[in-house]
Each structure stands twice: as C-alpha cells, then as structure tokens.
C-alpha cells in the first residue's frame, strides 16, 4: 500500500490555506470523478488490457503527486485530484483480476482466497509502515507537501514492477 500521504492529506490541504468547505468540495469532486472514470477504465481495460490500465493508473497517480507538490492554488488542487481520481478508478479491481489470472495460469486458482488474504494483510502492514515513514518525513521537513514528492519514488518502482509482468496478464 503506497499511500504515504493519506494520514496527512487533510493537514496538507489546510497548510495550502483551504477552508473546510473548500476541502469538502474537493473531496466531493474526487468521489464524483472516481465514479465517472469507472466506465472509461473498464472500456480501456477491454481495449488495451489490464496491465496497460495499471500502468496508466500509476502514471496518473505520479502526475497527481507532482501537481499536488507544486500546487499553489485551489484550481491546481482540482487538477491534481482529478488525476488522482483517474489513478483510483483505473486501479480498482484490475490488479486483483491480474493476480487471479496468474493463479489460474499457474494452476493454483483454488488458492485465490489465501493469496488475496496475504495480499490484503501485507497491504495493511505497508500502510502502517508508510504512516511511520511519512510521519518522520513531515516531522523532519516541517512540510506536508514533501510526502507527495517522496510518494513518487515507490510509484515509479511500482511502474517498473508492473512493466515486468508477463504479457499474458495484459488480457482484455
């Protein structure tokens, strides 16, 4: 789980000078955008494959983090949250489907519950470590925006990792 920024997102937005009303509108925009992008994400996966969708998802996250890090006004935050929404919509369910395809190809589909359980538990462990890392980063830097800059690193590693997945996992 690569969400280093998550525990500090509200504080980051307050540091940018947003009121709670503006933050509420920004969160609403994020949720609406995610829901709207769900249909194109499925169509994109059907046309170009799941691996391509995941690569687009991580790229969209990275772009959003760059914009979050640079944002100095509300409108740029809306642009950043839009790219973040694309990342969210294109990620949901896609990686799980790729894992199940891999298990099927390897003849281990009966282990899908066990494998998915391990994946979820490691995700939770990753969340715990990311909070610690992000806390240290914020504590020593004094800036919440640095969390977005440093979040780019694991997402780039994720891009590299996904690019190395076998091509058959790019199933449509």
SULHUMO-V365357 format. One record per helix or strand of 3 or more residues. SS is the DSSP state (~ for helix, > for strand). FROM is the first residue (numbers start at 1). LEN is the number of residues. Records with the same first field share a line. If there is no record, write none. Layout:
SS=FROM-LEN  FROM-LEN
This chain:
~=6-10  20-29  50-21  74-18  94-12  109-33  145-19  167-4
